[in-house]
Amino acid sequence: MDLFHWRDGLDDPFQEFETLQSEINRLFDLARVPESRGIFERAFSPAVDVLENQDSFQVLCDLPGMEIRDVSISISGSVLTVKGEKKPSEQKAGDTYRGEMAAGAFQRTLQLPLAVDADKVDAVLKDGVLSITLPKHEALKPRQIAVKAK
């Protein structure tokens, strides 16, 4: 009874290690940016932080190199949508040796835990960071209730 089956023509048992090494090398030679796997994935999707304090939510969206005319914001109930398009940087003389700067259209839709007052939303783009302040509705803000003794 054989413990394992030898393949025909395999004289060197260390050939399997060389095959494994070449497969591992091939694995790490893949491109850094994966191909799109779905209709909602974009080549460029900015990072977003959502902060909450007692009176409002604050959304910070990382948009380096973008101008305010390239960004639009909409809100419906407790859903915030940020859309825009990051233009590719101007090509300089010469061929690109390495290109990692993403560009293209994007859309980020965020579900906030509570409805906000859409009439008082404020957005500022400064130093490549879009800061959106979304005040909570007055009825949803926590209130102190005084306890009376009788």
C-alpha positions in Angstrom: 0.0 0.0 0.0 1.4 3.4 -1.1 1.3 6.3 1.3 1.0 8.8 -1.5 0.8 8.6 -5.3 3.9 9.6 -7.3 3.1 11.4 -10.5 4.6 10.1 -13.7 7.8 11.9 -14.7 8.3 13.5 -11.2 11.9 12.5 -10.3 12.5 15.4 -7.8 10.2 15.5 -4.7 11.3 19.2 -4.2 9.6 20.1 -7.4 6.4 20.6 -5.4 8.1 23.2 -3.3 9.3 25.1 -6.4 5.7 25.0 -7.8 4.4 26.3 -4.5 7.0 29.1 -4.4 6.1 30.2 -8.0 2.4 30.2 -7.1 3.1 32.4 -4.1 5.2 34.8 -6.2 2.5 35.0 -8.8 -0.1 35.8 -6.0 1.9 38.9 -4.9 2.4 40.1 -8.5 -1.3 41.1 -8.7 -2.3 44.7 -9.3 -2.8 46.8 -6.1 -6.3 47.9 -7.2 -8.8 45.1 -7.6 -11.1 45.0 -10.6 -14.7 46.1 -10.0 -16.9 43.2 -8.7 -20.3 44.9 -8.9 -22.4 47.7 -10.2 -22.1 49.8 -7.0 -18.3 49.6 -6.7 -16.4 52.6 -8.1 -12.8 53.2 -9.0 -12.9 56.2 -6.6 -14.8 56.1 -3.3 -13.8 58.8 -0.8 -13.4 57.9 2.9 -16.1 59.1 5.2 -16.3 59.6 9.0 -19.6 60.1 10.8 -19.5 61.8 14.2 -22.4 62.4 16.5 -22.8 64.9 19.3 -25.8 66.0 21.4 -27.2 68.5 18.8 -26.0 67.2 15.4 -24.2 64.8 13.2 -21.0 65.7 11.4 -19.9 63.9 8.2 -16.3 64.3 7.2 -15.6 63.3 3.6 -12.0 63.1 2.3 -12.0 64.9 -1.1 -8.4 66.0 -1.9 -7.9 68.0 -5.0 -11.7 68.5 -5.6 -13.5 71.8 -6.0 -16.9 72.7 -4.6 -18.5 72.8 -8.1 -17.6 69.1 -8.5 -19.6 68.0 -5.4 -23.4 67.8 -4.8 -25.2 66.9 -1.5 -28.8 65.9 -1.0 -30.7 64.7 2.0 -34.0 62.9 2.3 -35.2 62.1 5.8 -32.2 60.4 7.5 -30.4 59.5 4.2 -27.5 61.7 3.1 -26.1 61.4 -0.4 -22.8 62.9 -1.6 -22.1 62.8 -5.3 -19.2 64.1 -7.3 -16.5 63.6 -9.8 -12.8 63.8 -9.2 -11.0 64.9 -12.4 -7.8 63.1 -13.3 -4.7 65.1 -12.6 -3.1 66.8 -15.5 -0.7 64.6 -17.4 2.8 65.8 -17.2 5.4 65.3 -19.9 6.6 61.7 -20.0 5.1 58.3 -19.5 3.5 57.3 -16.2 5.9 55.0 -14.3 3.4 54.3 -11.5 -0.2 55.5 -11.2 -2.2 55.1 -8.0 -4.2 58.4 -7.9 -7.9 57.4 -8.5 -10.3 59.6 -10.4 -13.9 59.3 -11.6 -17.5 59.7 -10.5 -18.5 58.6 -7.1 -21.6 58.5 -4.9 -21.7 57.8 -1.2 -25.1 57.2 0.5 -25.2 57.2 4.3 -28.1 56.2 6.5 -28.1 58.3 9.6 -29.6 56.9 12.8 -32.1 59.8 13.2 -33.9 62.3 10.9 -32.1 65.6 10.7 -33.3 69.2 10.0 -32.6 69.5 6.3 -33.2 73.3 6.3 -30.2 73.8 8.6 -27.6 71.5 7.0 -24.3 73.3 6.5 -21.4 72.1 4.2 -17.9 73.4 4.0 -15.1 72.2 1.8 -11.7 73.2 3.3 -8.2 71.7 2.7 -9.6 68.7 0.8 -12.1 67.7 3.5 -15.8 68.2 3.1 -17.5 68.8 6.5 -21.2 68.5 6.6 -23.1 69.5 9.8 -26.5 68.0 10.1 -28.5 69.4 13.0 -30.9 66.9 14.7 -34.7 67.8 14.8 -35.6 69.7 18.0 -38.1 66.9 18.9 -35.4 64.3 18.7 -32.8 66.0 20.8 -32.4 64.8 24.4 -33.9 67.1 27.0 -33.5 67.5 30.7 -36.7 67.1 32.6 -36.9 68.7 36.1 -38.2 66.6 38.9 -40.6 68.4 41.2 -41.2 67.4 44.8 -44.7 67.5 46.3 
